[in-house]
């Protein structure tokens, strides 16, 4: 799940950064710098999203584990 969301974030951010780079290059009448869109916008954004998704997934799994543990102890007691 983490890898899938990271790849999706990378794809979307790369698309938007390329579009932004093309629009900027048309307005300034310069050649678009696609390497900038990849290296300085899309890649760091995807890494950030990947870390956030990993941490959120870990927190959710810990919550589910604690809930299952509590329900099992209630079932044993009852």
BAROVO-810964 format. One record per atom (N, C-alpha, C): residue number from 1; residue in three letters; atom name; x, y, z. Coordinates in Angstrom, 1 decimal. Layout:
BEGIN
   seq   type   atom       xx       yy       zz
   NUM    Ala     CA        X        Y        Z
...
***
This chain:
BEGIN
   seq   type   atom       xx       yy       zz
     1    Unk      N      0.8     -1.2      0.0
     1    Unk     CA      0.0      0.0      0.0
     1    Unk      C      0.9      1.3      0.0
     2    Unk      N      1.9      1.2      0.8
     2    Unk     CA      2.8      2.4      0.9
     2    Unk      C      3.5      2.7     -0.5
     3    Unk      N      4.0      1.6     -1.1
     3    Unk     CA      4.6      1.8     -2.4
     3    Unk      C      3.7      2.2     -3.5
     4    Unk      N      2.4      1.7     -3.4
     4    Unk     CA      1.4      2.1     -4.4
     4    Unk      C      1.1      3.6     -4.3
     5    Unk      N      0.9      4.1     -3.1
     5    Unk     CA      0.6      5.5     -2.9
     5    Unk      C      1.8      6.4     -3.2
     6    Unk      N      3.0      5.9     -2.9
     6    Unk     CA      4.2      6.7     -3.2
     6    Unk      C      4.3      6.8     -4.7
     7    Unk      N      4.1      5.7     -5.5
     7    Unk     CA      4.2      5.8     -6.9
     7    Unk      C      3.1      6.7     -7.5
     8    Unk      N      1.9      6.6     -6.9
     8    Unk     CA      0.8      7.5     -7.4
     8    Unk      C      1.1      9.0     -7.1
     9    Unk      N      1.6      9.3     -6.0
     9    Unk     CA      2.0     10.6     -5.6
     9    Unk      C      3.1     11.1     -6.6
    10    Unk      N      4.1     10.2     -6.9
    10    Unk     CA      5.1     10.6     -7.8
    10    Unk      C      4.6     10.9     -9.2
    11    Unk      N      3.7     10.1     -9.7
    11    Unk     CA      3.1     10.3    -11.0
    11    Unk      C      2.4     11.6    -11.1
    12    Unk      N      1.5     11.8    -10.1
    12    Unk     CA      0.7     13.0    -10.1
    12    Unk      C      1.6     14.3    -10.0
    13    Unk      N      2.5     14.2     -9.1
    13    Unk     CA      3.4     15.4     -8.9
    13    Unk      C      4.3     15.6    -10.1
    14    Unk      N      4.7     14.6    -10.7
    14    Unk     CA      5.5     14.7    -11.9
    14    Unk      C      4.7     15.3    -13.1
    15    Unk      N      3.5     14.9    -13.2
    15    Unk     CA      2.6     15.4    -14.2
    15    Unk      C      2.4     16.9    -14.0
    16    Unk      N      2.0     17.3    -12.8
    16    Unk     CA      1.8     18.7    -12.4
    16    Unk      C      3.0     19.6    -12.6
    17    Unk      N      4.2     19.0    -12.1
    17    Unk     CA      5.4     19.8    -12.3
    17    Unk      C      5.8     20.0    -13.7
    18    Unk      N      5.6     19.0    -14.5
    18    Unk     CA      5.9     19.1    -16.0
    18    Unk      C      5.0     20.2    -16.6
    19    Unk      N      3.7     20.1    -16.3
    19    Unk     CA      2.8     21.1    -16.8
    19    Unk      C      3.2     22.5    -16.3
    20    Unk      N      3.6     22.6    -15.1
    20    Unk     CA      4.0     23.9    -14.6
    20    Unk      C      5.3     24.4    -15.2
    21    Unk      N      6.2     23.5    -15.5
    21    Unk     CA      7.4     23.8    -16.2
    21    Unk      C      7.2     24.3    -17.6
    22    Unk      N      6.3     23.6    -18.3
    22    Unk     CA      6.0     24.0    -19.7
    22    Unk      C      5.3     25.3    -19.7
    23    Unk      N      4.3     25.6    -18.8
    23    Unk     CA      3.7     26.9    -18.7
    23    Unk      C      4.7     28.0    -18.4
    24    Unk      N      5.5     27.8    -17.5
    24    Unk     CA      6.6     28.8    -17.1
    24    Unk      C      7.5     29.0    -18.3
    25    Unk      N      7.9     28.0    -19.0
    25    Unk     CA      8.8     28.2    -20.1
    25    Unk      C      8.1     28.9    -21.3
    26    Unk      N      6.8     28.7    -21.4
    26    Unk     CA      6.1     29.4    -22.5
    26    Unk      C      6.0     30.9    -22.1
    27    Unk      N      5.8     31.2    -20.9
    27    Unk     CA      5.6     32.6    -20.4
    27    Unk      C      6.9     33.3    -20.5
    28    Unk      N      8.0     32.7    -20.2
    28    Unk     CA      9.3     33.3    -20.1
    28    Unk      C     10.1     33.1    -21.5
    29    Unk      N      9.6     32.4    -22.4
    29    Unk     CA     10.2     32.1    -23.7
    29    Unk      C     11.6     31.5    -23.6
    30    Unk      N     11.6     30.5    -22.7
    30    Unk     CA     12.9     29.7    -22.5
    30    Unk      C     12.5     28.2    -22.8
    31    Unk      N     13.5     27.4    -22.9
    31    Unk     CA     13.3     26.0    -23.1
    31    Unk      C     12.9     25.3    -21.7
    32    Unk      N     11.9     24.4    -21.7
    32    Unk     CA     11.5     23.8    -20.5
    32    Unk      C     12.6     22.9    -19.9
    33    Unk      N     12.8     22.9    -18.6
    33    Unk     CA     13.8     22.1    -18.0
    33    Unk      C     13.1     21.0    -17.3
    34    Unk      N     13.0     19.9    -18.0
    34    Unk     CA     12.3     18.7    -17.4
    34    Unk      C     13.0     18.0    -16.3
    35    Unk      N     14.3     18.1    -16.3
    35    Unk     CA     15.1     17.5    -15.2
    35    Unk      C     14.8     18.2    -13.9
    36    Unk      N     14.6     19.5    -13.9
    36    Unk     CA     14.2     20.3    -12.7
    36    Unk      C     12.9     19.8    -12.2
    37    Unk      N     11.9     19.6    -13.1
    37    Unk     CA     10.6     19.1    -12.6
    37    Unk      C     10.7     17.7    -11.9
    38    Unk      N     11.6     16.9    -12.4
    38    Unk     CA     11.8     15.6    -11.9
    38    Unk      C     12.6     15.6    -10.6
    39    Unk      N     13.7     16.2    -10.6
    39    Unk     CA     14.7     16.2     -9.4
    39    Unk      C     14.2     17.1     -8.2
    40    Unk      N     13.7     18.2     -8.5
    40    Unk     CA     13.5     19.2     -7.5
    40    Unk      C     12.0     19.3     -7.0
    41    Unk      N     11.1     18.7     -7.7
    41    Unk     CA      9.7     18.8     -7.4
    41    Unk      C      9.1     17.5     -7.1
    42    Unk      N      9.1     16.6     -8.2
    42    Unk     CA      8.3     15.4     -8.1
    42    Unk      C      9.0     14.4     -7.1
    43    Unk      N     10.3     14.2     -7.2
    43    Unk     CA     11.0     13.2     -6.4
    43    Unk      C     10.9     13.5     -4.9
    44    Unk      N     11.2     14.7     -4.5
    44    Unk     CA     11.1     15.0     -3.1
    44    Unk      C      9.6     14.9     -2.5
    45    Unk      N      8.7     15.3     -3.4
    45    Unk     CA      7.3     15.2     -3.0
    45    Unk      C      6.9     13.8     -2.8
    46    Unk      N      7.3     12.9     -3.7
    46    Unk     CA      7.0     11.5     -3.6
    46    Unk      C      7.6     10.8     -2.4
    47    Unk      N      8.8     11.2     -2.1
    47    Unk     CA      9.5     10.7     -0.9
    47    Unk      C      8.8     11.2      0.4
    48    Unk      N      8.4     12.4      0.4
    48    Unk     CA      7.6     12.9      1.6
    48    Unk      C      6.3     12.2      1.8
    49    Unk      N      5.6     12.0      0.7
    49    Unk     CA      4.3     11.3      0.8
    49    Unk      C      4.5      9.8      1.2
    50    Unk      N      5.6      9.2      0.7
    50    Unk     CA      5.9      7.8      1.1
    50    Unk      C      6.2      7.7      2.6
    51    Unk      N      6.9      8.6      3.1
    51    Unk     CA      7.2      8.6      4.6
    51    Unk      C      5.9      8.8      5.4
    52    Unk      N      5.1      9.8      5.0
    52    Unk     CA      3.8     10.0      5.7
    52    Unk      C      2.9      8.8      5.6
    53    Unk      N      2.8      8.2      4.5
    53    Unk     CA      1.9      7.0      4.3
    53    Unk      C      2.5      5.9      5.2
    54    Unk      N      3.8      5.7      5.2
    54    Unk     CA      4.4      4.6      6.0
    54    Unk      C      4.1      4.8      7.5
    55    Unk      N      4.2      6.0      8.0
    55    Unk     CA      4.0      6.3      9.4
    55    Unk      C      2.5      6.1      9.7
    56    Unk      N      1.6      6.6      8.8
    56    Unk     CA      0.2      6.5      9.1
    56    Unk      C     -0.2      5.0      9.1
    57    Unk      N      0.3      4.2      8.2
    57    Unk     CA      0.0      2.8      8.1
    57    Unk      C      0.5      2.1      9.4
    58    Unk      N      1.7      2.5      9.8
    58    Unk     CA      2.2      1.9     11.0
    58    Unk      C      1.3      2.2     12.2
    59    Unk      N      0.9      3.4     12.4
    59    Unk     CA      0.0      3.8     13.5
    59    Unk      C     -1.3      3.1     13.4
    60    Unk      N     -1.9      2.9     12.2
    60    Unk     CA     -3.1      2.2     12.1
    60    Unk      C     -3.0      0.7     12.5
    61    Unk      N     -1.9      0.1     12.1
    61    Unk     CA     -1.6     -1.3     12.4
    61    Unk      C     -1.4     -1.5     13.9
    62    Unk      N     -0.8     -0.5     14.5
    62    Unk     CA     -0.6     -0.6     16.0
    62    Unk      C     -2.0     -0.5     16.7
    63    Unk      N     -2.8      0.4     16.2
    63    Unk     CA     -4.2      0.5     16.8
    63    Unk      C     -5.0     -0.7     16.6
    64    Unk      N     -4.9     -1.3     15.4
    64    Unk     CA     -5.6     -2.6     15.2
    64    Unk      C     -5.1     -3.7     16.1
    65    Unk      N     -3.8     -3.8     16.2
    65    Unk     CA     -3.2     -4.8     17.1
    65    Unk      C     -3.7     -4.7     18.5
    66    Unk      N     -3.7     -3.4     19.0
    66    Unk     CA     -4.1     -3.2     20.4
    66    Unk      C     -5.6     -3.5     20.6
    67    Unk      N     -6.4     -3.2     19.6
    67    Unk     CA     -7.8     -3.5     19.6
    67    Unk      C     -8.1     -5.0     19.7
    68    Unk      N     -7.4     -5.7     18.8
    68    Unk     CA     -7.5     -7.2     18.8
    68    Unk      C     -7.1     -7.8     20.1
    69    Unk      N     -6.0     -7.3     20.6
    69    Unk     CA     -5.5     -7.8     21.9
    69    Unk      C     -6.5     -7.5     23.0
    70    Unk      N     -7.1     -6.4     23.1
    70    Unk     CA     -8.1     -6.0     24.1
    70    Unk      C     -9.3     -6.9     23.9
    71    Unk      N     -9.8     -7.1     22.7
    71    Unk     CA    -11.0     -7.9     22.5
    71    Unk      C    -10.7     -9.4     22.9
    72    Unk      N     -9.5     -9.9     22.6
    72    Unk     CA     -9.2    -11.2     23.0
    72    Unk      C     -9.1    -11.4     24.5
    73    Unk      N     -8.6    -10.4     25.2
    73    Unk     CA     -8.6    -10.5     26.7
    73    Unk      C    -10.0    -10.4     27.3
    74    Unk      N    -10.9     -9.6     26.6
    74    Unk     CA    -12.3     -9.6     27.1
    74    Unk      C    -13.0    -10.9     26.8
    75    Unk      N    -12.7    -11.5     25.7
    75    Unk     CA    -13.3    -12.8     25.4
    75    Unk      C    -12.8    -13.9     26.3
    76    Unk      N    -11.6    -13.9     26.7
    76    Unk     CA    -11.1    -14.9     27.6
    76    Unk      C    -11.7    -14.7     29.0
    77    Unk      N    -11.9    -13.5     29.4
    77    Unk     CA    -12.4    -13.2     30.7
    77    Unk      C    -13.9    -13.5     30.8
    78    Unk      N    -14.6    -13.5     29.7
    78    Unk     CA    -16.0    -13.7     29.8
    78    Unk      C    -16.5    -15.0     29.5
***
